[in-house]
Amino acid sequence: MMFLATFLIQALFVTAALAFPSSRLGERMAARRARRSSSTHQSKPVNLIASPDVTNTSQTTSSASVEFSENWAGAILVSANQTYQSIEGTFIIPNIRSLPLQIGVEQCVSIWVGIDGDTCDNAIMQVGLDLCIPQGIEPTSIVGESQFFPAASVDFEGFSFSAGQSVTLVVNVIGDLGNAGTLVIENNSSGQSMVREVTAPSGPNLCQANAEWIVEDPETCSSDNDCSLFPFPDFTTVMFTSASAFTTSGGTSTPATAQILDMEQNGILATTTVSGDTVTIEFTGPV
């Protein structure tokens, strides 16, 4: 927990020292905002599949506790008798690649850490990255984002990322009402950090019953609230390291005891393995 407090303080100072984005970056961000002006990108609670259609056993993990979801892959800590205050994890930004049948359509994958969204599915507080191929053709757009579901996600503007860079994510719940928090995203490779304080939108607060490290197929919603999942791209392996969650009573948990979640969607699978404080999520669908 001392590491988390130090990290938050350092991030606040680094945020104030951020350089202004280049004109080219500003143009890319403006173009991306224009593409998103008529729709929203957002995370949603996990959508579990009761009877997964998994016929290729080589694409499943060996854990007996694996569950399948349409939109999430990763590891979820679930607690019935304690509450989670914070979660953190570090990963290397993957490369993503358009699948052959999806050329010409936007494809997205989100990588994040968060509180709630599984057994407590009324609210999620999370921070991470959206990686998108705007028209199914490179280059890839990589944008930091945060969300207090059910509100839509909000971009971290003026903050650049590239595949291969190391990123640390921190979610910290403030107070004991589950209605506010501090979100930190740090680009360890560039030295940039940003801190965002968020409050719950109108609706339910956090239960603080879940803490998760997730690769997600995010949802896109039009202005008339017509929502659907993005086409899902191929991605190189995502590995969360130094993954820890902290409880309000001062305890520390690693993903070693987490529920494992694999993604099944239109024949495309992403599988998860856990070892100690490391969560590895691999794309295993068609190439």
N, C-alpha and C positions, 0 to 999 in steps of 0.2 A: 504493500500500500504506500510505503514511503516513495518507491519508485514512481508510482502514479502521481503523487502530489508534486514531486520534483519535475516530472515530465510536463505537467500542466502549467507550472510556473514558468519553466523555460519556454514553452510554446507560446505563452502570452507575450513574452519579450520578443521572440523571433517574429511573431506576427506583425508587430509594430514596425519591424525593420524590413519588411518585404519590399522588393523593388517593384516599380510599376511595370506591367506587362508590355512587351514590345508591341509595335503597331501591328505586326503580322499576327501575333497571338490574339490581339484585340479583334482583328478582323475575323479570325477563326471562331472566337467566342461569339461575336455578333452573328455570324452565319449560323452557328449552332442554336443560338437563342431564337433566331428567325424560324429555323426548322421545327423548333419545339413550341412555337407560339400558339399553335392550334391544338396541342396535345400535351399531356404530362407523362413523365416517366416516374414510376413509383414501385417500391417494394410492397408486397402483400403478405399477410400471414401464410404460413405453410399450408399447402393443399395436399394432404396425404392421399395416397392411393391404396384402398383397402385390398384390392386384388390386382397386383401389378402383373402386366403381361411381359414377363421376362423369360424368354425361351433360350437365350444364349448364356449358359451358366458361367462362361469365361468372363462375362461382363458384370458379374455380381461380386460383391465383397464376401469374405468368408465369415464375417461376424454374425452371430445368431441374433443380434439385436438390431439388425438393419431394418429400417423402414423406407418406403418409397414415396416420393413426392413428385408432383407435376412441375413445381417451380423452384424447389430448394434442393441443394446438395451441401452436405457439411456435417458439423457436429453440434449437438444441442445439449446443454446441461439443463436438467429439469429438477426442480426442488419443490417438495411439498411442505417442508418445515423450516425453511430459511429464505431470505430474500437476497437477491443479487444487487449490489450497489454499482459495480463497474466491471468492465471487460476490456481486454486489450489483445492485440495480435499484430505481427509483422509479416509481410509477404513481399515477394518480388512480382512486379506487374507482368502478367503474361502477355504473349503475343496472341492475337485472335485472327482467325481466318474464315472467310466466307465459305459456306458449303456450296457445292456446285449447283444445287437446285434453288439456291436462295439469292443468286446474283440479281441485282436490281431492286432488292428490298432491304430496308434497314434491319440490321441484326444487332442485338445487344446482350451483354452479360454484365451482371453487377456482382461486386465482391465487397463484403462488408462484415462488420461485427455489430452485435446489437443485444438489446435486452427485450425479452418477450416476443410473442408472435407464434408460439407453438401451443402449449397447453393454455396459455393466456393469449388469446388471439384478437383481443379488442384493441390493442395498442402495440406499437413497436417504436423503440428509439434506437436509431442506427446511424452509422457513418461509414462511408466507403467510396468506391469508384464505380462509375458507369463506363464500360468500354463498348463502343458502338462502331459499326461499319455503316455509315449513313445510307449509301445506296447499294450495299452489298459489294462495294469495290473499295479497296484501300485508298487513302490512308485511314487509320483508325482514329476515332475521337475518344480521348480519355479525360474524364471530368470527375472531380471530387464532388460528392453529394452527401446530403444528410436528410433525415426524415424523422418526423414524429407522427407515425401513422395513427389516425387515418388521413392526416394532411398529406399533400403531395410532397415529393422530394424537392430540395432546394440546392442549386449548384453552389460550389465554392468558386466564384469568379476570380480571374486574375491569378490562377494557380495552375501551373503546367506540370504534366506528367508524361513519361515515355516508358515504353516497354523495357524491362530490364532494371528499372529503378526500384529501390527498396522503400516501402511505405509502412508506417506504423499507424494504427487506428486505436483510438481510446473512446469509450463511452462511459460517462460517470453520472449517475443519478444524484441530483442535489435534493437534500431534505428528505423527509419521511412520508411525503404525500404521493410520490410517483408522478408528479406533474411537471418536473423541470429537470434539466440536465446540461452537462457540458460535453461537447463533442470535439475531439482533437484529431486532426489528420496531419501527419508529418511526412514530407518527402525526405527520407534520410540521405538520399543521393545528392539532392540539390541544397539541402539545408533549410528549405522553406517549411513553415508550419502555419497552421491556422486553427483558431479556436472559435467555436460557435456555441452560444448559450441558446437553448431551445426550451419552449414551454408547450404543454399539451394543448392541442386544439380543442375546440368544444367537443365533449364526448368523454369516454372513459380514460382514467389515468393508467399508468403501468401497474401490473401486479408484481413485477420484479421476480417472477417465478422461473424465467428462462434466461439463459445466456448462450449466445451462439456465434459460430464462425461459419459464414455462408458464402457459397456461390449461387447466384439466383438468376433465373430468367425473369426479368422485370416485366411489369405490365405497362402498356401504353393506353391512355384514355383520351378520347377526343373531347371537344368542348361540350358535347351533349352527353358526356359520361358513358360513352360506348367504349368498353375496355376489352383488351385481349392481350395475351402474352406476345412478346416479340419473337420473331424467328431467332433461334439459338445458334450462335456460331461455334466453330471449333476453337478451343483454347489450349495453350500449353499448360502444363500442370501448375496448379496453385497450391502453395505450401504455406500455411500459417505457422510461424514459429513463435517461441516465447508467448504462447497463448495461455492466458490466465484470466480467471474471473474471481472477483472478491465479493464477499457477502457483507451485509450490514453489521454482522457480529464480529467481523475482523478475520474471518476464515478465507482461505485461498483454495481454489479448485483449478484443476487442469482438465483438458478434454479427455483424459484417460478414462474417465467414468461417464462420458457423454453418450447420448443416443446418436447412432450413426444414421445418416440420411443420404440415400442415393436418389438421383433424378431419373425419372422415366417420362419421356415425352415424344410421341410420334416415332418411336423406335430409337430415339437418341438418349443415351445414358451418360450420366456423370457419376462416378463412384468415389467413395470416401474411405480413407483409412486413418487411424489415429494411433500415435505412439507417443506416450508421455505428454509433453506440451506442444506437440506438433500435429496439425491436421492437414492431410494431403487430399486434394480433390482433383480428379483426373477426368478429362473428357474421353469417353470410350465409345462414342457413337460412330456413325458412318463417316468416312473421310472422303 
